[in-house]
Amino acid sequence: MKHLEKILSQDLIPFMEKTFSKFEINTPLRASHFLSQVMHESSNFKFVEENLNYSAQGLIKTFKKYFPTPELADQYARQPQKIANRVYANRYGNGDEKSGDGWKYRGRGDIQTTFHDNYLVLGQYLGIDLISNPDLVKTPEYARLSAGYYWYKKKLNLVADKGSSEEVVKAITKIVNGGYNGLDDRLLRFNKIYNILKEV
């Protein structure tokens, strides 16, 4: 892909090119949609691990189902490992709260891979053991590849191919985010990146 050096630091380009090649993110349109989403999600690749350091108030607001009372939230506040083990217990292959699976399989990568079963499938696809070593998804290579796999699994190239309009960015954001959080930033990033990548 031409002009990537105008968008990414030199050390990231090989991993991004590998991701583009593996998941057919092979047009300026596809690459612009992909990059704008992952750069927003990871704050320009700074955050490749979920931040679970919630206050009691934050827990009630974000995970009301798991923290129905202020008293319970107080027992977990500012304890990321304990929080992860509660909110991610007994789902998608994770064991109960005591198993530690919630923390072990917390969100990692540019578009966060979460839960045992998702690590298992991703690892099988990439040919690596992520069940024993989920921290691999934080590394420069696999943080990118895990996002590429998510993109591929959700068939987002087909959505990206619909064009460069705000509606397309919104449609992709809804799939990646589950809503429209950060839409303005994603749009801004997309337009900026697409103007660079579509240059001949």
PLY file of the C-alpha trace (Angstrom):
ply
format ascii 1.0
element vertex 200
property float x
property float y
property float z
element edge 199
property int vertex1
property int vertex2
end_header
0.00 0.00 0.00
1.49 3.35 -1.04
1.91 6.32 1.32
1.62 4.34 4.58
4.72 6.13 5.83
2.66 9.35 5.91
0.26 7.75 8.39
2.17 5.16 10.43
5.51 5.10 12.20
8.16 3.10 10.35
8.22 0.30 12.94
4.50 -0.42 12.48
4.45 -0.59 8.69
5.71 -4.20 8.26
3.06 -5.54 10.66
0.33 -3.51 9.00
1.39 -4.64 5.54
1.32 -8.26 6.71
-2.20 -7.71 8.08
-3.36 -6.03 4.87
-2.00 -8.89 2.79
-3.48 -11.66 4.95
-6.97 -10.17 5.14
-7.25 -8.62 1.65
-7.31 -5.06 2.94
-5.90 -4.23 -0.45
-7.48 -1.01 -1.69
-7.09 2.57 -0.42
-10.77 2.50 0.58
-10.50 -0.70 2.62
-7.23 0.38 4.24
-8.59 3.82 5.12
-11.66 2.37 6.80
-9.57 -0.21 8.67
-6.89 2.23 9.83
-9.33 4.89 10.96
-11.19 2.36 13.11
-8.17 0.65 14.68
-6.37 3.95 15.28
-9.42 5.28 17.09
-9.95 2.07 19.08
-6.30 1.91 20.20
-5.60 5.67 20.45
-2.98 5.47 17.70
-1.76 2.02 18.81
-1.00 3.20 22.36
-3.53 0.96 24.08
-3.42 -2.73 23.19
-4.83 -3.93 26.51
-8.18 -3.25 28.12
-8.21 -0.73 30.96
-10.38 -2.19 33.72
-9.36 0.24 36.46
-12.91 1.40 37.27
-14.13 3.41 40.24
-17.22 2.17 42.07
-19.29 4.74 40.20
-17.76 3.63 36.89
-18.58 0.01 37.63
-22.22 0.80 38.32
-22.46 2.88 35.16
-20.66 0.43 32.87
-21.47 -2.97 34.40
-24.74 -2.37 36.25
-25.76 -6.00 35.76
-22.72 -7.23 37.67
-22.63 -4.44 40.26
-26.26 -3.77 41.19
-25.40 -2.10 44.53
-22.86 0.54 45.59
-21.68 -1.80 48.35
-20.72 -4.51 45.88
-19.09 -2.00 43.54
-16.98 -0.69 46.44
-15.58 -4.19 47.03
-14.24 -4.31 43.44
-13.36 -0.67 42.69
-9.84 -0.02 41.32
-9.02 -3.74 41.23
-8.80 -4.53 37.49
-8.04 -8.23 37.91
-10.94 -8.78 40.29
-13.28 -6.75 38.05
-12.35 -8.74 34.93
-12.85 -12.04 36.71
-16.37 -11.02 37.71
-17.69 -9.36 34.56
-16.25 -11.92 32.13
-17.04 -15.07 34.13
-19.07 -17.96 32.72
-19.27 -16.65 29.16
-17.73 -17.72 25.84
-15.64 -20.49 27.34
-14.51 -18.60 30.43
-14.78 -20.37 33.78
-16.31 -18.92 36.91
-15.04 -15.89 38.79
-12.49 -17.93 40.78
-10.99 -19.47 37.62
-9.19 -16.25 36.72
-10.24 -16.60 33.08
-11.82 -13.13 33.02
-8.44 -11.52 33.64
-6.46 -14.05 31.60
-8.65 -13.50 28.53
-9.36 -9.78 28.96
-9.39 -7.51 25.93
-6.13 -7.22 23.98
-5.15 -6.04 20.52
-6.14 -3.09 18.34
-9.79 -4.21 18.30
-9.92 -6.00 21.60
-10.08 -9.78 21.55
-11.88 -10.91 24.72
-12.92 -14.32 26.17
-11.38 -17.79 26.01
-13.31 -18.96 22.94
-12.31 -15.92 20.88
-8.65 -16.38 21.80
-8.95 -20.05 20.86
-10.44 -19.36 17.42
-8.01 -16.53 16.70
-5.05 -18.67 17.72
-6.22 -21.57 15.56
-6.60 -19.25 12.58
-3.15 -17.70 13.04
-1.47 -20.99 13.97
-0.35 -19.96 17.45
-1.29 -20.98 20.99
-3.13 -18.03 22.50
-4.79 -20.08 25.23
-1.43 -20.62 26.96
-0.07 -17.21 25.98
-2.84 -14.64 25.46
-0.34 -11.80 25.99
0.90 -12.43 22.44
-2.12 -10.41 21.29
-0.46 -7.32 22.84
2.65 -7.62 20.64
3.05 -5.37 17.58
2.50 -8.24 15.14
-0.49 -9.93 16.72
-2.22 -6.75 17.91
-2.51 -5.86 14.21
-3.31 -9.38 12.99
-6.01 -9.85 15.63
-7.72 -6.69 14.39
-7.39 -7.93 10.81
-9.00 -11.20 11.77
-11.91 -9.37 13.41
-12.29 -7.27 10.24
-12.30 -10.41 8.09
-14.69 -12.31 10.37
-17.18 -9.43 10.33
-16.88 -9.12 6.51
-15.99 -5.45 6.84
-14.17 -5.29 3.51
-17.58 -5.69 1.86
-18.94 -2.78 3.87
-15.85 -0.67 3.18
-16.26 -1.29 -0.57
-19.54 0.65 -0.48
-17.60 3.92 -0.49
-16.27 6.87 1.44
-19.50 8.44 2.68
-20.34 9.18 6.28
-23.00 6.45 6.11
-20.36 3.81 5.38
-18.16 5.02 8.26
-21.24 4.89 10.51
-22.09 1.36 9.39
-18.57 0.12 10.12
-18.46 1.97 13.45
-21.72 0.29 14.52
-20.21 -3.14 13.86
-16.86 -2.39 15.52
-18.19 -0.42 18.49
-21.72 -1.73 18.94
-22.85 1.90 18.78
-21.46 5.19 17.53
-18.97 6.12 20.25
-16.26 8.37 18.85
-17.95 8.68 15.46
-16.69 12.22 14.86
-13.10 11.16 15.47
-13.48 8.08 13.28
-14.89 10.22 10.45
-12.10 12.76 10.79
-9.47 10.04 10.73
-11.08 8.28 7.77
-11.21 11.42 5.60
-7.64 12.37 6.45
-6.27 8.87 5.77
-8.30 8.35 2.59
-7.07 11.63 1.14
-3.52 10.35 1.60
-3.97 6.74 0.46
-6.00 7.47 -2.65
-3.19 9.63 -4.10
-1.73 8.00 -7.19
0 1
1 2
2 3
3 4
4 5
5 6
6 7
7 8
8 9
9 10
10 11
11 12
12 13
13 14
14 15
15 16
16 17
17 18
18 19
19 20
20 21
21 22
22 23
23 24
24 25
25 26
26 27
27 28
28 29
29 30
30 31
31 32
32 33
33 34
34 35
35 36
36 37
37 38
38 39
39 40
40 41
41 42
42 43
43 44
44 45
45 46
46 47
47 48
48 49
49 50
50 51
51 52
52 53
53 54
54 55
55 56
56 57
57 58
58 59
59 60
60 61
61 62
62 63
63 64
64 65
65 66
66 67
67 68
68 69
69 70
70 71
71 72
72 73
73 74
74 75
75 76
76 77
77 78
78 79
79 80
80 81
81 82
82 83
83 84
84 85
85 86
86 87
87 88
88 89
89 90
90 91
91 92
92 93
93 94
94 95
95 96
96 97
97 98
98 99
99 100
100 101
101 102
102 103
103 104
104 105
105 106
106 107
107 108
108 109
109 110
110 111
111 112
112 113
113 114
114 115
115 116
116 117
117 118
118 119
119 120
120 121
121 122
122 123
123 124
124 125
125 126
126 127
127 128
128 129
129 130
130 131
131 132
132 133
133 134
134 135
135 136
136 137
137 138
138 139
139 140
140 141
141 142
142 143
143 144
144 145
145 146
146 147
147 148
148 149
149 150
150 151
151 152
152 153
153 154
154 155
155 156
156 157
157 158
158 159
159 160
160 161
161 162
162 163
163 164
164 165
165 166
166 167
167 168
168 169
169 170
170 171
171 172
172 173
173 174
174 175
175 176
176 177
177 178
178 179
179 180
180 181
181 182
182 183
183 184
184 185
185 186
186 187
187 188
188 189
189 190
190 191
191 192
192 193
193 194
194 195
195 196
196 197
197 198
198 199
